[in-house]
């Protein structure tokens, strides 16, 4: 019976999901064409709200927690674990005041309504994981951008999604490049819980109904006086402790 309910509620959400991507793509294009990047960013925020809270159709519970204050007068580097595609809209909505910009694989920059357009217009670091030099150049460009505007970068150092909830070791390289080019940034660990259980098959269907989803920002890590390896380890340990606690 639960499996049947998963399918029925997933169908409802997928209709919502597809309609949201189509409608908000048009919304973003119009906003950017007529009013520029700031208006398009507002449209993208509304997109993320719709995708995140649309999950209520599946019976999911949705929670955002902030364990410590986050400054708004300096650049930020959000370092997050990565459980599924559904991590992204929550980050975009709950952290919208910090203008989060992603380190993303380049394949996502084309072919996905709303999502690909937003990645391109937000100046995301679109990296080719087969070309190390290109990846470093893109991440460095993003770091300079957040340093200049007090925006935030979002990076998933596991490099891939882990639906099981068991984190893979964090890679240092991307964080190291961000810290070098955005020396004023504060590193903020971000623990994401439940999205892997929501979407355990790596596909999009069916979702697991009544999943408990949470996004939790943790105490910031000052990079000054620490190596990139130390900062990365501190972030990973903080996220793991939060996941274990929950």
C-alpha atoms as an extended CHARMM CRD file, in Angstrom:
* protein
*
       246  EXT
         1         1  UNK       CA              0.0000000000        0.0000000000        0.0000000000  PROA      1               0.0000000000
         2         2  UNK       CA              2.8240000000        2.4180000000        0.8400000000  PROA      2               0.0000000000
         3         3  UNK       CA              4.4280000000        1.7440000000       -2.5440000000  PROA      3               0.0000000000
         4         4  UNK       CA              1.1650000000        2.5530000000       -4.3130000000  PROA      4               0.0000000000
         5         5  UNK       CA              0.9490000000        5.7970000000       -2.3390000000  PROA      5               0.0000000000
         6         6  UNK       CA              4.5470000000        6.6350000000       -3.3370000000  PROA      6               0.0000000000
         7         7  UNK       CA              3.6000000000        6.3090000000       -6.9950000000  PROA      7               0.0000000000
         8         8  UNK       CA              0.4020000000        8.3310000000       -6.6960000000  PROA      8               0.0000000000
         9         9  UNK       CA              1.9660000000       11.2200000000       -4.7840000000  PROA      9               0.0000000000
        10        10  UNK       CA              5.0560000000       11.1610000000       -7.0180000000  PROA      10              0.0000000000
        11        11  UNK       CA              2.8630000000       11.5720000000      -10.0930000000  PROA      11              0.0000000000
        12        12  UNK       CA              1.3100000000       14.6800000000       -8.5270000000  PROA      12              0.0000000000
        13        13  UNK       CA              4.7410000000       16.1260000000       -7.7020000000  PROA      13              0.0000000000
        14        14  UNK       CA              6.1770000000       15.3340000000      -11.1300000000  PROA      14              0.0000000000
        15        15  UNK       CA              3.3380000000       17.2320000000      -12.7890000000  PROA      15              0.0000000000
        16        16  UNK       CA              4.1020000000       20.1350000000      -10.4680000000  PROA      16              0.0000000000
        17        17  UNK       CA              7.8490000000       19.7550000000      -11.1330000000  PROA      17              0.0000000000
        18        18  UNK       CA              7.5160000000       19.7880000000      -14.9220000000  PROA      18              0.0000000000
        19        19  UNK       CA              5.0780000000       22.6890000000      -14.9330000000  PROA      19              0.0000000000
        20        20  UNK       CA              7.3450000000       24.6700000000      -12.5920000000  PROA      20              0.0000000000
        21        21  UNK       CA             10.4130000000       24.2110000000      -14.8030000000  PROA      21              0.0000000000
        22        22  UNK       CA              8.4910000000       25.2560000000      -17.9110000000  PROA      22              0.0000000000
        23        23  UNK       CA              6.7050000000       28.2620000000      -16.4440000000  PROA      23              0.0000000000
        24        24  UNK       CA              9.6530000000       29.6080000000      -14.4860000000  PROA      24              0.0000000000
        25        25  UNK       CA             11.9370000000       29.3160000000      -17.4970000000  PROA      25              0.0000000000
        26        26  UNK       CA              9.7020000000       31.8010000000      -19.2900000000  PROA      26              0.0000000000
        27        27  UNK       CA              9.5220000000       33.9360000000      -16.1270000000  PROA      27              0.0000000000
        28        28  UNK       CA             13.3310000000       34.0530000000      -15.8800000000  PROA      28              0.0000000000
        29        29  UNK       CA             13.8560000000       34.8830000000      -19.5450000000  PROA      29              0.0000000000
        30        30  UNK       CA             11.3560000000       37.7420000000      -19.4100000000  PROA      30              0.0000000000
        31        31  UNK       CA             12.7800000000       39.0440000000      -16.1410000000  PROA      31              0.0000000000
        32        32  UNK       CA             16.3600000000       38.9950000000      -17.4250000000  PROA      32              0.0000000000
        33        33  UNK       CA             15.5130000000       40.4600000000      -20.8220000000  PROA      33              0.0000000000
        34        34  UNK       CA             13.4920000000       43.3580000000      -19.4230000000  PROA      34              0.0000000000
        35        35  UNK       CA             15.1510000000       44.0620000000      -16.0800000000  PROA      35              0.0000000000
        36        36  UNK       CA             18.5070000000       42.2620000000      -15.8870000000  PROA      36              0.0000000000
        37        37  UNK       CA             20.2220000000       39.8440000000      -13.5400000000  PROA      37              0.0000000000
        38        38  UNK       CA             18.6430000000       41.0680000000      -10.2780000000  PROA      38              0.0000000000
        39        39  UNK       CA             15.1440000000       40.4440000000      -11.5890000000  PROA      39              0.0000000000
        40        40  UNK       CA             16.1510000000       37.0580000000      -12.9720000000  PROA      40              0.0000000000
        41        41  UNK       CA             17.5910000000       36.1640000000       -9.5650000000  PROA      41              0.0000000000
        42        42  UNK       CA             14.2220000000       36.9100000000       -7.9510000000  PROA      42              0.0000000000
        43        43  UNK       CA             12.5450000000       34.6830000000      -10.5310000000  PROA      43              0.0000000000
        44        44  UNK       CA             15.0500000000       31.9180000000       -9.7220000000  PROA      44              0.0000000000
        45        45  UNK       CA             14.2850000000       32.3420000000       -6.0050000000  PROA      45              0.0000000000
        46        46  UNK       CA             10.5980000000       31.8170000000       -6.7540000000  PROA      46              0.0000000000
        47        47  UNK       CA             11.5160000000       28.7570000000       -8.8290000000  PROA      47              0.0000000000
        48        48  UNK       CA             13.3940000000       27.2750000000       -5.8840000000  PROA      48              0.0000000000
        49        49  UNK       CA             10.5070000000       27.9960000000       -3.5310000000  PROA      49              0.0000000000
        50        50  UNK       CA              8.0790000000       26.1930000000       -5.8330000000  PROA      50              0.0000000000
        51        51  UNK       CA             10.3510000000       23.1620000000       -6.2940000000  PROA      51              0.0000000000
        52        52  UNK       CA             11.1160000000       22.9030000000       -2.5690000000  PROA      52              0.0000000000
        53        53  UNK       CA              7.6600000000       23.3480000000       -1.1010000000  PROA      53              0.0000000000
        54        54  UNK       CA              6.0770000000       21.4380000000       -3.9480000000  PROA      54              0.0000000000
        55        55  UNK       CA              7.5170000000       18.3910000000       -2.1820000000  PROA      55              0.0000000000
        56        56  UNK       CA              4.7190000000       18.8380000000        0.3420000000  PROA      56              0.0000000000
        57        57  UNK       CA              2.6160000000       17.0520000000       -2.2960000000  PROA      57              0.0000000000
        58        58  UNK       CA              4.5590000000       13.9050000000       -1.3630000000  PROA      58              0.0000000000
        59        59  UNK       CA              3.8540000000       14.3810000000        2.3370000000  PROA      59              0.0000000000
        60        60  UNK       CA              7.4440000000       15.4550000000        3.0120000000  PROA      60              0.0000000000
        61        61  UNK       CA              8.3600000000       17.5670000000        6.0280000000  PROA      61              0.0000000000
        62        62  UNK       CA             10.6990000000       20.4500000000        5.2070000000  PROA      62              0.0000000000
        63        63  UNK       CA             12.9250000000       22.2040000000        7.7450000000  PROA      63              0.0000000000
        64        64  UNK       CA             15.6970000000       24.7880000000        7.6590000000  PROA      64              0.0000000000
        65        65  UNK       CA             17.8840000000       25.3900000000       10.7070000000  PROA      65              0.0000000000
        66        66  UNK       CA             20.6510000000       27.9270000000       11.2710000000  PROA      66              0.0000000000
        67        67  UNK       CA             22.9730000000       26.8890000000       14.0970000000  PROA      67              0.0000000000
        68        68  UNK       CA             24.9580000000       30.1370000000       14.1590000000  PROA      68              0.0000000000
        69        69  UNK       CA             24.6480000000       33.6530000000       12.6810000000  PROA      69              0.0000000000
        70        70  UNK       CA             25.8280000000       34.0690000000        9.0840000000  PROA      70              0.0000000000
        71        71  UNK       CA             27.3440000000       37.4250000000        8.0940000000  PROA      71              0.0000000000
        72        72  UNK       CA             26.0600000000       39.3550000000        5.0980000000  PROA      72              0.0000000000
        73        73  UNK       CA             29.0240000000       41.7170000000        4.7490000000  PROA      73              0.0000000000
        74        74  UNK       CA             31.6020000000       39.2560000000        3.4140000000  PROA      74              0.0000000000
        75        75  UNK       CA             31.7880000000       36.4810000000        0.8420000000  PROA      75              0.0000000000
        76        76  UNK       CA             30.7890000000       32.9840000000        1.9190000000  PROA      76              0.0000000000
        77        77  UNK       CA             31.6700000000       29.4670000000        0.8420000000  PROA      77              0.0000000000
        78        78  UNK       CA             28.9330000000       26.9830000000        1.6640000000  PROA      78              0.0000000000
        79        79  UNK       CA             30.4260000000       23.4990000000        1.8620000000  PROA      79              0.0000000000
        80        80  UNK       CA             27.6820000000       20.8700000000        1.6880000000  PROA      80              0.0000000000
        81        81  UNK       CA             27.1730000000       17.1430000000        1.5550000000  PROA      81              0.0000000000
        82        82  UNK       CA             25.2610000000       15.9840000000       -1.5010000000  PROA      82              0.0000000000
        83        83  UNK       CA             22.4900000000       13.3850000000       -1.3310000000  PROA      83              0.0000000000
        84        84  UNK       CA             20.3200000000       14.0640000000       -4.3760000000  PROA      84              0.0000000000
        85        85  UNK       CA             19.1680000000       16.5420000000       -6.9920000000  PROA      85              0.0000000000
        86        86  UNK       CA             16.5950000000       17.7460000000       -4.4750000000  PROA      86              0.0000000000
        87        87  UNK       CA             19.3620000000       19.3280000000       -2.3790000000  PROA      87              0.0000000000
        88        88  UNK       CA             19.6190000000       22.2020000000       -4.8170000000  PROA      88              0.0000000000
        89        89  UNK       CA             16.2300000000       23.9710000000       -4.6700000000  PROA      89              0.0000000000
        90        90  UNK       CA             16.3450000000       24.0450000000       -0.8690000000  PROA      90              0.0000000000
        91        91  UNK       CA             19.7720000000       25.6590000000       -0.9090000000  PROA      91              0.0000000000
        92        92  UNK       CA             18.6080000000       28.2050000000       -3.4570000000  PROA      92              0.0000000000
        93        93  UNK       CA             15.5350000000       29.1410000000       -1.4380000000  PROA      93              0.0000000000
        94        94  UNK       CA             16.7320000000       29.0250000000        2.1700000000  PROA      94              0.0000000000
        95        95  UNK       CA             20.0510000000       30.7620000000        1.4300000000  PROA      95              0.0000000000
        96        96  UNK       CA             18.7070000000       33.2080000000       -1.1490000000  PROA      96              0.0000000000
        97        97  UNK       CA             19.7430000000       36.3280000000        0.8100000000  PROA      97              0.0000000000
        98        98  UNK       CA             23.3950000000       35.3010000000        0.3740000000  PROA      98              0.0000000000
        99        99  UNK       CA             23.1120000000       34.9520000000       -3.4470000000  PROA      99              0.0000000000
       100       100  UNK       CA             24.3600000000       31.3590000000       -3.6450000000  PROA      100             0.0000000000
       101       101  UNK       CA             26.1890000000       30.4750000000       -6.8650000000  PROA      101             0.0000000000
       102       102  UNK       CA             27.0990000000       26.8710000000       -7.5840000000  PROA      102             0.0000000000
       103       103  UNK       CA             30.1210000000       24.9100000000       -8.5930000000  PROA      103             0.0000000000
       104       104  UNK       CA             28.3560000000       22.6150000000      -11.0570000000  PROA      104             0.0000000000
       105       105  UNK       CA             29.2300000000       20.1080000000      -13.7350000000  PROA      105             0.0000000000
       106       106  UNK       CA             29.1260000000       21.6660000000      -17.1790000000  PROA      106             0.0000000000
       107       107  UNK       CA             26.5960000000       19.1430000000      -18.4980000000  PROA      107             0.0000000000
       108       108  UNK       CA             23.8410000000       20.8420000000      -16.4860000000  PROA      108             0.0000000000
       109       109  UNK       CA             24.3120000000       24.1250000000      -18.3450000000  PROA      109             0.0000000000
       110       110  UNK       CA             22.2510000000       22.9210000000      -21.3110000000  PROA      110             0.0000000000
       111       111  UNK       CA             18.9950000000       21.1090000000      -21.8530000000  PROA      111             0.0000000000
       112       112  UNK       CA             17.1630000000       21.5770000000      -18.5370000000  PROA      112             0.0000000000
       113       113  UNK       CA             14.4660000000       24.2720000000      -18.5660000000  PROA      113             0.0000000000
       114       114  UNK       CA             14.9070000000       26.9040000000      -15.8280000000  PROA      114             0.0000000000
       115       115  UNK       CA             17.8880000000       25.1250000000      -14.2520000000  PROA      115             0.0000000000
       116       116  UNK       CA             20.3500000000       25.4790000000      -17.1360000000  PROA      116             0.0000000000
       117       117  UNK       CA             19.2970000000       29.0740000000      -17.7650000000  PROA      117             0.0000000000
       118       118  UNK       CA             19.8010000000       30.0220000000      -14.1240000000  PROA      118             0.0000000000
       119       119  UNK       CA             23.2350000000       28.3880000000      -13.9850000000  PROA      119             0.0000000000
       120       120  UNK       CA             24.3790000000       30.3820000000      -16.9940000000  PROA      120             0.0000000000
       121       121  UNK       CA             22.9320000000       33.7300000000      -15.8860000000  PROA      121             0.0000000000
       122       122  UNK       CA             24.1540000000       33.4040000000      -12.2890000000  PROA      122             0.0000000000
       123       123  UNK       CA             27.7820000000       32.9920000000      -13.4510000000  PROA      123             0.0000000000
       124       124  UNK       CA             28.0670000000       29.5510000000      -11.8830000000  PROA      124             0.0000000000
       125       125  UNK       CA             31.3760000000       27.7210000000      -12.1690000000  PROA      125             0.0000000000
       126       126  UNK       CA             30.5600000000       25.1880000000      -14.8830000000  PROA      126             0.0000000000
       127       127  UNK       CA             33.3170000000       22.6310000000      -14.6790000000  PROA      127             0.0000000000
       128       128  UNK       CA             34.4290000000       19.8690000000      -17.0070000000  PROA      128             0.0000000000
       129       129  UNK       CA             35.4620000000       17.0960000000      -14.6480000000  PROA      129             0.0000000000
       130       130  UNK       CA             37.6600000000       15.5900000000      -17.3730000000  PROA      130             0.0000000000
       131       131  UNK       CA             39.6290000000       18.8430000000      -17.7550000000  PROA      131             0.0000000000
       132       132  UNK       CA             41.3520000000       19.8020000000      -14.5180000000  PROA      132             0.0000000000
       133       133  UNK       CA             42.7560000000       23.0720000000      -15.8640000000  PROA      133             0.0000000000
       134       134  UNK       CA             39.3410000000       24.2510000000      -17.0590000000  PROA      134             0.0000000000
       135       135  UNK       CA             37.7710000000       23.3280000000      -13.7110000000  PROA      135             0.0000000000
       136       136  UNK       CA             40.3310000000       25.2970000000      -11.7170000000  PROA      136             0.0000000000
       137       137  UNK       CA             39.9350000000       28.3110000000      -14.0150000000  PROA      137             0.0000000000
       138       138  UNK       CA             36.1410000000       28.2840000000      -13.6170000000  PROA      138             0.0000000000
       139       139  UNK       CA             36.2500000000       27.9120000000       -9.8380000000  PROA      139             0.0000000000
       140       140  UNK       CA             38.8220000000       30.7030000000       -9.5780000000  PROA      140             0.0000000000
       141       141  UNK       CA             36.5820000000       32.9660000000      -11.6680000000  PROA      141             0.0000000000
       142       142  UNK       CA             33.6500000000       32.2640000000       -9.3660000000  PROA      142             0.0000000000
       143       143  UNK       CA             35.8010000000       32.9500000000       -6.3140000000  PROA      143             0.0000000000
       144       144  UNK       CA             36.8290000000       36.3620000000       -7.6440000000  PROA      144             0.0000000000
       145       145  UNK       CA             33.1660000000       37.0970000000       -8.3720000000  PROA      145             0.0000000000
       146       146  UNK       CA             31.9650000000       36.3470000000       -4.8410000000  PROA      146             0.0000000000
       147       147  UNK       CA             34.9190000000       38.2530000000       -3.3840000000  PROA      147             0.0000000000
       148       148  UNK       CA             34.0270000000       41.3440000000       -5.4090000000  PROA      148             0.0000000000
       149       149  UNK       CA             30.2980000000       41.3170000000       -4.5950000000  PROA      149             0.0000000000
       150       150  UNK       CA             30.0600000000       39.5960000000       -1.1690000000  PROA      150             0.0000000000
       151       151  UNK       CA             28.0990000000       36.7410000000       -2.7250000000  PROA      151             0.0000000000
       152       152  UNK       CA             28.3980000000       33.0670000000       -1.8100000000  PROA      152             0.0000000000
       153       153  UNK       CA             29.6910000000       29.9650000000       -3.5480000000  PROA      153             0.0000000000
       154       154  UNK       CA             28.1840000000       26.5230000000       -3.0120000000  PROA      154             0.0000000000
       155       155  UNK       CA             30.4130000000       23.4970000000       -3.4400000000  PROA      155             0.0000000000
       156       156  UNK       CA             29.8250000000       19.7720000000       -2.9340000000  PROA      156             0.0000000000
       157       157  UNK       CA             33.2810000000       18.3570000000       -2.1770000000  PROA      157             0.0000000000
       158       158  UNK       CA             32.1320000000       14.7300000000       -2.3680000000  PROA      158             0.0000000000
       159       159  UNK       CA             31.9870000000       15.2660000000       -6.1170000000  PROA      159             0.0000000000
       160       160  UNK       CA             28.8910000000       13.1080000000       -6.5720000000  PROA      160             0.0000000000
       161       161  UNK       CA             25.6200000000       12.2900000000       -4.8700000000  PROA      161             0.0000000000
       162       162  UNK       CA             25.4640000000        9.7430000000       -2.0400000000  PROA      162             0.0000000000
       163       163  UNK       CA             21.8630000000        8.6560000000       -1.4900000000  PROA      163             0.0000000000
       164       164  UNK       CA             22.8430000000        6.3420000000        1.3630000000  PROA      164             0.0000000000
       165       165  UNK       CA             23.6070000000        9.3280000000        3.5900000000  PROA      165             0.0000000000
       166       166  UNK       CA             27.1160000000        7.9900000000        4.2100000000  PROA      166             0.0000000000
       167       167  UNK       CA             29.4220000000       10.7770000000        3.1020000000  PROA      167             0.0000000000
       168       168  UNK       CA             32.3590000000       10.1730000000        0.8330000000  PROA      168             0.0000000000
       169       169  UNK       CA             35.6760000000       11.8820000000        1.6760000000  PROA      169             0.0000000000
       170       170  UNK       CA             35.6930000000       15.5660000000        0.7830000000  PROA      170             0.0000000000
       171       171  UNK       CA             38.0730000000       16.6110000000       -1.9860000000  PROA      171             0.0000000000
       172       172  UNK       CA             40.2510000000       19.6040000000       -1.1260000000  PROA      172             0.0000000000
       173       173  UNK       CA             40.9590000000       21.0320000000       -4.5790000000  PROA      173             0.0000000000
       174       174  UNK       CA             37.8510000000       23.0970000000       -5.2240000000  PROA      174             0.0000000000
       175       175  UNK       CA             37.7650000000       24.5300000000       -1.7100000000  PROA      175             0.0000000000
       176       176  UNK       CA             41.4650000000       25.3760000000       -1.9420000000  PROA      176             0.0000000000
       177       177  UNK       CA             40.9270000000       27.3300000000       -5.1770000000  PROA      177             0.0000000000
       178       178  UNK       CA             37.9550000000       29.2070000000       -3.7290000000  PROA      178             0.0000000000
       179       179  UNK       CA             39.9350000000       30.1760000000       -0.6320000000  PROA      179             0.0000000000
       180       180  UNK       CA             42.9060000000       31.4050000000       -2.6670000000  PROA      180             0.0000000000
       181       181  UNK       CA             40.8050000000       33.6620000000       -4.8990000000  PROA      181             0.0000000000
       182       182  UNK       CA             38.2960000000       34.7520000000       -2.2490000000  PROA      182             0.0000000000
       183       183  UNK       CA             40.5590000000       35.3590000000        0.7530000000  PROA      183             0.0000000000
       184       184  UNK       CA             37.8690000000       37.2390000000        2.6450000000  PROA      184             0.0000000000
       185       185  UNK       CA             35.3970000000       34.3490000000        2.5890000000  PROA      185             0.0000000000
       186       186  UNK       CA             33.9740000000       32.5580000000        5.6000000000  PROA      186             0.0000000000
       187       187  UNK       CA             33.4430000000       28.8110000000        5.1400000000  PROA      187             0.0000000000
       188       188  UNK       CA             29.9960000000       27.6840000000        6.2950000000  PROA      188             0.0000000000
       189       189  UNK       CA             29.2910000000       23.9300000000        6.5240000000  PROA      189             0.0000000000
       190       190  UNK       CA             25.8350000000       22.9300000000        5.3300000000  PROA      190             0.0000000000
       191       191  UNK       CA             24.3390000000       19.5910000000        6.4030000000  PROA      191             0.0000000000
       192       192  UNK       CA             21.5940000000       18.1810000000        4.1690000000  PROA      192             0.0000000000
       193       193  UNK       CA             19.5310000000       15.2880000000        5.4580000000  PROA      193             0.0000000000
       194       194  UNK       CA             16.7720000000       13.1550000000        3.9820000000  PROA      194             0.0000000000
       195       195  UNK       CA             16.9360000000       14.0190000000        0.2910000000  PROA      195             0.0000000000
       196       196  UNK       CA             18.7590000000       10.7770000000       -0.4660000000  PROA      196             0.0000000000
       197       197  UNK       CA             16.0210000000        8.7540000000        1.2280000000  PROA      197             0.0000000000
       198       198  UNK       CA             13.4310000000       10.7670000000       -0.7120000000  PROA      198             0.0000000000
       199       199  UNK       CA             15.0670000000        9.7900000000       -4.0080000000  PROA      199             0.0000000000
       200       200  UNK       CA             16.8890000000        6.4850000000       -3.3470000000  PROA      200             0.0000000000
       201       201  UNK       CA             16.9780000000        5.0600000000       -6.8760000000  PROA      201             0.0000000000
       202       202  UNK       CA             19.0160000000        7.8450000000       -8.5670000000  PROA      202             0.0000000000
       203       203  UNK       CA             16.0880000000        8.2360000000      -10.9560000000  PROA      203             0.0000000000
       204       204  UNK       CA             13.2200000000       10.6420000000      -10.5530000000  PROA      204             0.0000000000
       205       205  UNK       CA             10.4120000000        8.1730000000       -9.9420000000  PROA      205             0.0000000000
       206       206  UNK       CA              8.9400000000        7.1990000000       -7.6110000000  PROA      206             0.0000000000
       207       207  UNK       CA              9.8580000000        9.4000000000       -4.6830000000  PROA      207             0.0000000000
       208       208  UNK       CA              9.4500000000        8.0870000000       -1.1410000000  PROA      208             0.0000000000
       209       209  UNK       CA              6.4620000000        9.7680000000        0.4380000000  PROA      209             0.0000000000
       210       210  UNK       CA              6.5220000000       11.2990000000        3.9210000000  PROA      210             0.0000000000
       211       211  UNK       CA             10.3060000000       11.8060000000        3.9030000000  PROA      211             0.0000000000
       212       212  UNK       CA             11.8550000000       14.1610000000        6.4500000000  PROA      212             0.0000000000
       213       213  UNK       CA             14.0430000000       16.7580000000        4.7370000000  PROA      213             0.0000000000
       214       214  UNK       CA             16.3330000000       19.2710000000        6.4080000000  PROA      214             0.0000000000
       215       215  UNK       CA             18.9590000000       21.8520000000        5.5060000000  PROA      215             0.0000000000
       216       216  UNK       CA             21.1280000000       23.0320000000        8.4240000000  PROA      216             0.0000000000
       217       217  UNK       CA             23.8390000000       25.6890000000        8.3330000000  PROA      217             0.0000000000
       218       218  UNK       CA             26.5380000000       25.1970000000       10.9680000000  PROA      218             0.0000000000
       219       219  UNK       CA             29.0230000000       27.4820000000       12.6730000000  PROA      219             0.0000000000
       220       220  UNK       CA             31.3290000000       29.2260000000       10.2180000000  PROA      220             0.0000000000
       221       221  UNK       CA             34.9970000000       28.2870000000        9.9000000000  PROA      221             0.0000000000
       222       222  UNK       CA             37.5480000000       31.0790000000        9.6500000000  PROA      222             0.0000000000
       223       223  UNK       CA             40.1660000000       30.0380000000        7.0730000000  PROA      223             0.0000000000
       224       224  UNK       CA             42.8370000000       32.4500000000        8.3730000000  PROA      224             0.0000000000
       225       225  UNK       CA             45.7600000000       30.5290000000        9.8280000000  PROA      225             0.0000000000
       226       226  UNK       CA             44.4870000000       27.1910000000        8.5060000000  PROA      226             0.0000000000
       227       227  UNK       CA             45.4000000000       25.1760000000        5.4360000000  PROA      227             0.0000000000
       228       228  UNK       CA             42.7560000000       24.2330000000        2.8890000000  PROA      228             0.0000000000
       229       229  UNK       CA             43.0650000000       20.6380000000        4.0950000000  PROA      229             0.0000000000
       230       230  UNK       CA             42.3440000000       21.6640000000        7.6760000000  PROA      230             0.0000000000
       231       231  UNK       CA             39.3390000000       23.7550000000        6.6450000000  PROA      231             0.0000000000
       232       232  UNK       CA             37.9800000000       20.9040000000        4.5230000000  PROA      232             0.0000000000
       233       233  UNK       CA             38.3750000000       18.3820000000        7.3340000000  PROA      233             0.0000000000
       234       234  UNK       CA             36.7070000000       20.7170000000        9.8320000000  PROA      234             0.0000000000
       235       235  UNK       CA             33.7600000000       21.2120000000        7.4810000000  PROA      235             0.0000000000
       236       236  UNK       CA             33.3900000000       17.5010000000        6.8120000000  PROA      236             0.0000000000
       237       237  UNK       CA             33.5690000000       16.6250000000       10.5110000000  PROA      237             0.0000000000
       238       238  UNK       CA             31.0100000000       19.2950000000       11.4000000000  PROA      238             0.0000000000
       239       239  UNK       CA             28.5700000000       18.0330000000        8.7710000000  PROA      239             0.0000000000
       240       240  UNK       CA             29.0590000000       14.4220000000        9.8260000000  PROA      240             0.0000000000
       241       241  UNK       CA             28.4400000000       15.3320000000       13.4620000000  PROA      241             0.0000000000
       242       242  UNK       CA             25.1910000000       17.0710000000       12.5010000000  PROA      242             0.0000000000
       243       243  UNK       CA             24.0260000000       14.1080000000       10.4120000000  PROA      243             0.0000000000
       244       244  UNK       CA             24.8540000000       11.7180000000       13.2570000000  PROA      244             0.0000000000
       245       245  UNK       CA             23.0430000000       13.9350000000       15.7500000000  PROA      245             0.0000000000
       246       246  UNK       CA             19.9040000000       14.0780000000       13.6430000000  PROA      246             0.0000000000
